Amino acid sequence: MLGKADATPMIAVKDLDRARTFYEDTLGLKEKDSWGEGVTLESGDTRLNLYRSQFAGTNKATALTFDVDDIDKEVGELKEKGIFFERYDLPGLRQQGDLYVGEGGFKTAWFKDPDGNILSLIEGGD
């Protein structure tokens, strides 16, 4: 059954070198392997595949979420690296600067990679 299988997010990018630089240098992921038109990166215990595609950035929903311990710190560090955080009008979430806060102290923030893929940070509440 698939419930016990590891799953790997796949992120489409137009320019693999530019994406690799962003994910490694800006976000701090580490390269695990490269293959043909793609690269496998690691974030914690998660592996992520970046691959070249003409459809990069066409998804209008969140493609990848990073679960972090201190979202305020992470947002600050990413802003220092030139990351712009997105603004969305979402029911049930209250905007606080670049963050959105939900019930129980849940916090989230969204930003985009160079191809327009939507990424997010979350810090769980209660």
C-alpha positions as CSV (number, residue, x, y, z in Angstrom):
1,M,0.0,0.0,0.0
2,L,1.3,3.5,-0.8
3,G,0.7,4.7,2.8
4,K,4.0,3.2,3.7
5,A,6.0,4.3,0.7
6,D,8.3,7.4,0.7
7,A,7.0,10.2,-1.5
8,T,9.2,12.8,-3.3
9,P,7.9,16.2,-4.3
10,M,8.6,17.1,-7.9
11,I,9.1,20.8,-8.7
12,A,9.1,21.9,-12.4
13,V,11.7,24.6,-13.3
14,K,12.6,26.3,-16.6
15,D,16.3,26.9,-15.8
16,L,17.8,24.1,-13.8
17,D,21.0,26.0,-12.9
18,R,19.1,29.1,-11.7
19,A,16.7,26.9,-9.7
20,R,19.6,24.9,-8.2
21,T,21.3,28.1,-7.1
22,F,18.0,29.4,-5.5
23,Y,17.2,26.1,-3.7
24,E,20.8,25.5,-2.5
25,D,22.2,29.0,-1.9
26,T,19.1,30.9,-0.9
27,L,17.1,28.2,0.9
28,G,19.9,26.0,2.1
29,L,19.0,22.6,0.6
30,K,21.8,20.2,-0.2
31,E,22.3,18.3,-3.5
32,K,21.9,14.5,-3.1
33,D,22.1,13.5,-6.8
34,S,21.8,14.9,-10.3
35,W,20.3,13.1,-13.2
36,G,19.7,14.0,-16.8
37,E,17.4,17.1,-16.7
38,G,17.0,17.2,-13.0
39,V,18.6,17.2,-9.5
40,T,17.6,15.7,-6.2
41,L,18.0,17.9,-3.2
42,E,17.5,17.2,0.6
43,S,15.7,19.2,3.2
44,G,15.7,17.5,6.5
45,D,14.5,14.0,5.9
46,T,12.8,15.0,2.7
47,R,14.1,14.6,-0.8
48,L,12.9,17.0,-3.5
49,N,13.4,16.7,-7.2
50,L,13.8,19.7,-9.5
51,Y,13.3,18.9,-13.1
52,R,13.3,21.0,-16.3
53,S,9.8,21.5,-17.8
54,Q,8.1,24.0,-20.1
55,F,5.2,24.0,-17.6
56,A,7.3,25.4,-14.7
57,G,5.5,27.9,-12.6
58,T,2.0,27.3,-14.0
59,N,0.6,25.8,-10.8
60,K,-1.5,28.4,-8.9
61,A,-1.4,26.5,-5.7
62,T,1.3,25.8,-3.1
63,A,3.8,23.3,-4.5
64,L,6.0,22.8,-1.4
65,T,5.7,23.6,2.3
66,F,8.6,23.7,4.8
67,D,7.6,23.0,8.4
68,V,9.8,25.2,10.5
69,D,10.3,25.8,14.3
70,D,10.7,29.6,14.2
71,I,8.9,31.1,11.2
72,D,9.7,34.7,12.3
73,K,13.4,33.9,12.1
74,E,13.1,32.1,8.8
75,V,11.1,34.9,7.2
76,G,13.6,37.4,8.4
77,E,16.6,35.4,7.0
78,L,14.8,34.9,3.7
79,K,14.0,38.6,3.4
80,E,17.7,39.4,4.0
81,K,18.4,37.2,1.0
82,G,15.9,39.2,-1.2
83,I,12.8,37.0,-0.9
84,F,9.5,38.8,-1.3
85,F,6.6,37.3,0.6
86,E,3.2,37.0,-1.2
87,R,-0.1,38.5,0.0
88,Y,-3.3,36.4,-0.2
89,D,-6.8,37.1,1.0
90,L,-7.6,33.9,2.9
91,P,-10.6,33.2,5.2
92,G,-9.7,32.1,8.7
93,L,-6.2,33.6,8.6
94,R,-5.2,37.0,9.9
95,Q,-2.3,38.9,8.2
96,Q,0.5,40.0,10.5
97,G,3.2,41.6,8.3
98,D,4.5,38.9,6.0
99,L,2.8,36.1,8.1
100,Y,-0.7,34.8,8.3
101,V,-1.9,33.5,11.7
102,G,-4.7,31.0,12.3
103,E,-6.4,29.4,15.2
104,G,-4.1,28.0,18.0
105,G,-1.2,30.1,16.9
106,F,-0.7,28.4,13.5
107,K,1.5,30.7,11.3
108,T,2.3,30.5,7.6
109,A,3.9,32.6,4.9
110,W,4.2,32.2,1.1
111,F,6.9,33.1,-1.4
112,K,7.9,32.1,-4.9
113,D,10.9,30.5,-6.5
114,P,12.5,32.0,-9.6
115,D,10.0,30.2,-11.9
116,G,6.9,31.3,-9.9
117,N,6.3,28.0,-8.0
118,I,4.5,28.9,-4.8
119,L,6.4,27.7,-1.7
120,S,5.4,28.2,2.0
121,L,6.6,28.1,5.5
122,I,4.5,26.8,8.4
123,E,4.9,26.8,12.1
124,G,2.3,24.7,13.8
125,G,0.2,26.1,16.7
126,D,-1.5,24.1,19.5
